[in-house]
Amino acid sequence: MSDQIKRKVAIAVDDSEHSKYALEWYLENLTREGDEVLVINTRPFNVVPAGSVTIGAASGIWEQLEQEVTSASERILRHFGHELTQRDVKHRLLMVKGEARDCIVDTVKEEQADMLVIGCRGLGAMKRTFLGSVSDYCVHHVHVPVVVVRK
């Protein structure tokens, strides 16, 4: 495979089957020689409640929770990285902290990605209205083409 990057494709992932399917769909339908895939996984800013003061055993619990969230994100990224390595696709793994939808939009812009691929959980209209949809938000706020992959 050529070392020259022709296109940067961001793929937002979590631990869901929808994300795994989105990557698989990209690999089967969109991948091109020279692509660099930016695998983006987001996690909350802080697991520890903002402004809280923890002492003794309580602080250890929050630190452990923060480590578990970080470890989960690393595990997710390793999984997707392994899939791309197996297929000889150039990639970078990006763990970003914050609200998923904002992090994805910001990372796509900062990394100057040419496209975003994202899975869709298929929320109904009612749930999407109350819970929001990360993919829907990205479609409206990312300024490059967005491919929403439904399973």
ABEGO torsion letter per residue (X at the ends): XBABBABBBBBBBBABAAAAAAAAAAAAAABBBGBBBBBBBBBBABABBBGBBBBEAAAAAAAAAAAAAAAAAAAAAAAAAAAAAAAGBBBBBBBBBEBAAAAAAAAAAAAGBABBBBBBAGBBAAAAAAAEBAAAAAAAABABBBBBBBX
